[in-house]
Amino acid sequence: MTKHRRPLINVNNREQQFAKLLAAMGLNEIGPHGEYALKVALEQIELDYQRSVADPSKLLVPKRVRQLRAAIAKVLELHKAAGSDTLDSEIVLASMQLLNPNADASTLRGLIADYRLERRLAVELSPYMQDIDHWLTANQEGYKKRQVRTVVVEPFLKLMAAYEITTSRRERPRKQIFDALFDWLGVEQNIRASNANINTIAAELAGAGPKKSKANRRPKK
């Protein structure tokens, strides 16, 4: 039987992409210690990206949530067809019998009435269905793009702020930096944040925190 091998990673290409990223950030001469600390921080961003976006088995996508909703709806339909009120009561009774094997049915029904132990499946699942509908409304479109914002764009902008890296259209374009970052991470073109979106996110983050000096563009020691 033929074994499927994982594709080999081109280490040289990765190193070239990382060097390109450093150059775009204006940090191509930060020295081995500064480069190591920066690479560790960037590798954490890469790990978070791989976990939340690149691995389909771990991605909470609307399609799977819709499948869950359909399954719950089917359960409620079958529950109603089976005689929901009677079924719930009998299942609670059976549960009490397991805990109290020597008690008769009359005693158990009294306990159920006293402690209000009857559980209605529809009462429990219907609000959950409403919560699912709300989640789907908020997440139907652009889920992967929002993940890229959360695990790549925002952490990287904060990293740039920590290294006091400023951008400008002439000397250090933000778009050029993010293009190099996306290339290094292997982010698909169709889910990359646009330059306008990145500028908006940067402005939001800058407005949320204290202003920093633009004089020093070297990483903090």
C-alpha positions in Angstrom: 0.0 0.0 0.0 1.3 3.4 -0.9 1.9 5.8 2.0 1.0 9.4 1.6 3.9 11.6 2.7 3.6 15.0 4.1 5.1 17.7 1.7 8.6 18.8 2.6 9.0 22.3 3.9 11.5 24.4 2.0 13.6 25.6 4.8 15.7 27.9 2.7 12.6 29.6 1.3 11.2 30.0 4.8 14.4 31.7 5.9 14.3 34.0 2.9 10.7 34.9 3.6 11.6 35.7 7.2 14.6 37.8 6.1 12.2 39.6 3.8 9.8 40.2 6.6 12.6 41.6 8.8 13.7 43.9 6.0 10.2 45.1 5.4 9.9 45.9 9.2 13.3 47.7 9.1 14.8 45.2 11.5 17.3 43.4 9.2 20.2 44.6 11.4 18.8 44.0 14.9 21.4 41.4 15.8 21.1 37.7 16.8 19.5 38.3 20.2 16.9 40.7 19.0 16.1 38.5 16.0 15.7 35.4 18.2 13.2 37.2 20.5 11.2 38.5 17.5 11.2 35.1 15.8 9.8 33.4 18.9 7.0 36.0 19.0 6.3 35.5 15.3 6.3 31.7 15.6 3.7 32.0 18.3 1.5 34.0 15.9 2.2 31.3 13.3 1.2 28.5 15.7 -2.1 30.3 16.6 -2.8 30.8 13.0 -2.2 27.1 12.1 -4.4 26.0 15.0 -7.4 28.2 14.3 -7.4 28.6 10.6 -5.2 26.3 8.6 -6.3 23.0 10.3 -9.8 22.2 9.0 -10.5 19.6 11.7 -10.2 22.3 14.4 -12.0 25.1 12.7 -15.4 26.0 14.0 -17.1 26.8 10.7 -20.8 27.7 10.2 -21.4 24.6 8.1 -20.7 22.4 11.1 -22.8 24.5 13.3 -25.7 24.3 10.9 -25.3 20.5 10.9 -25.5 20.5 14.7 -28.6 22.7 14.6 -30.3 20.3 12.1 -29.5 17.3 14.3 -31.0 19.0 17.4 -34.1 19.9 15.4 -34.4 16.3 14.4 -34.1 15.1 18.0 -36.8 17.5 19.0 -39.1 16.3 16.2 -38.6 12.7 17.3 -39.1 13.6 20.9 -42.4 15.2 20.1 -43.5 12.3 18.0 -42.7 9.9 20.8 -45.0 11.8 23.2 -42.7 14.3 24.8 -44.4 15.0 28.1 -45.0 11.3 28.9 -41.6 10.3 27.7 -39.8 12.9 29.8 -41.7 11.8 32.9 -41.0 8.1 32.3 -37.3 8.7 31.7 -37.0 10.8 34.9 -38.8 8.0 36.7 -36.4 5.4 35.3 -33.4 7.5 36.4 -34.8 7.7 39.9 -35.4 3.9 40.0 -31.7 3.4 39.2 -30.8 5.5 42.2 -33.5 4.0 44.5 -33.9 0.4 43.3 -36.0 -0.6 46.4 -38.5 2.2 46.2 -41.9 1.7 44.5 -43.1 3.8 41.6 -45.6 5.7 43.7 -42.9 6.8 46.1 -40.6 7.8 43.3 -43.3 9.9 41.6 -43.8 11.7 44.8 -40.1 12.5 45.0 -40.2 13.7 41.4 -43.2 16.0 42.2 -41.7 17.3 45.4 -38.3 18.2 44.0 -39.6 19.2 40.5 -37.2 16.7 38.9 -39.1 16.4 35.6 -36.9 17.7 32.8 -38.4 18.7 29.5 -36.0 18.1 26.6 -37.7 20.8 24.5 -37.3 23.4 27.3 -33.6 22.7 27.5 -32.8 22.5 23.8 -35.0 25.2 22.4 -33.1 28.1 24.0 -29.9 26.4 22.8 -31.2 26.4 19.3 -31.9 30.2 19.6 -28.3 30.7 20.7 -27.1 28.7 17.7 -29.2 30.9 15.4 -27.7 34.0 16.9 -24.2 32.6 16.4 -24.9 31.7 12.8 -26.3 35.2 12.1 -23.1 36.7 13.4 -20.7 34.3 11.8 -22.2 33.2 8.4 -19.8 35.3 6.4 -16.1 35.9 6.6 -15.3 33.6 9.5 -11.8 32.8 8.3 -11.1 36.5 7.7 -12.1 37.3 11.2 -9.9 34.6 12.5 -7.0 36.1 10.5 -7.7 39.4 12.1 -7.8 37.9 15.6 -4.8 35.6 15.5 -2.6 37.3 13.0 -3.3 41.0 12.3 -4.0 42.2 15.8 -1.1 40.3 17.5 1.3 41.4 14.8 0.3 45.1 15.1 0.8 44.8 18.9 4.2 43.3 18.2 5.1 46.2 16.0 4.1 48.6 18.7 6.2 46.7 21.2 9.2 47.1 18.9 8.2 50.7 18.2 8.1 50.2 14.5 6.4 53.0 12.6 5.2 52.9 9.0 5.1 55.3 6.2 4.1 55.1 2.5 7.6 55.9 1.4 10.1 54.4 3.8 8.2 51.5 5.4 4.8 50.8 3.9 2.5 48.8 6.1 1.1 46.9 3.1 4.6 45.7 2.2 5.2 44.5 5.8 1.9 42.6 5.9 2.4 41.1 2.5 5.8 39.7 3.8 4.1 38.5 6.9 1.3 36.7 5.1 3.8 35.1 2.7 5.9 33.8 5.6 2.8 32.4 7.3 1.4 31.0 4.1 -2.0 32.8 4.5 -4.2 32.2 1.5 -4.8 35.2 -0.8 -8.6 35.1 -0.5 -8.6 35.4 3.4 -5.8 38.0 3.7 -6.9 41.3 5.3 -6.9 44.2 2.9 -4.6 47.2 3.4 -7.7 49.3 4.2 -8.8 46.8 6.8 -5.4 46.6 8.4 -5.2 50.4 8.6 -8.6 50.4 10.3 -7.6 47.8 12.8 -4.3 49.7 13.5 -6.3 52.9 14.1 -8.6 51.0 16.5 -5.8 49.5 18.4 -3.9 52.9 18.6 -7.1 54.5 19.9 -7.4 51.8 22.6 -4.0 52.2 24.1 -1.5 54.9 25.1 0.4 56.7 22.3 4.0 55.8 21.9 7.0 57.7 20.7 7.8 57.3 17.0 11.5 58.3 17.5 13.0 54.9 18.4 12.3 52.2 15.9 14.5 49.6 17.4 13.3 46.7 19.6 13.2 47.3 23.3 16.0 45.6 25.3 
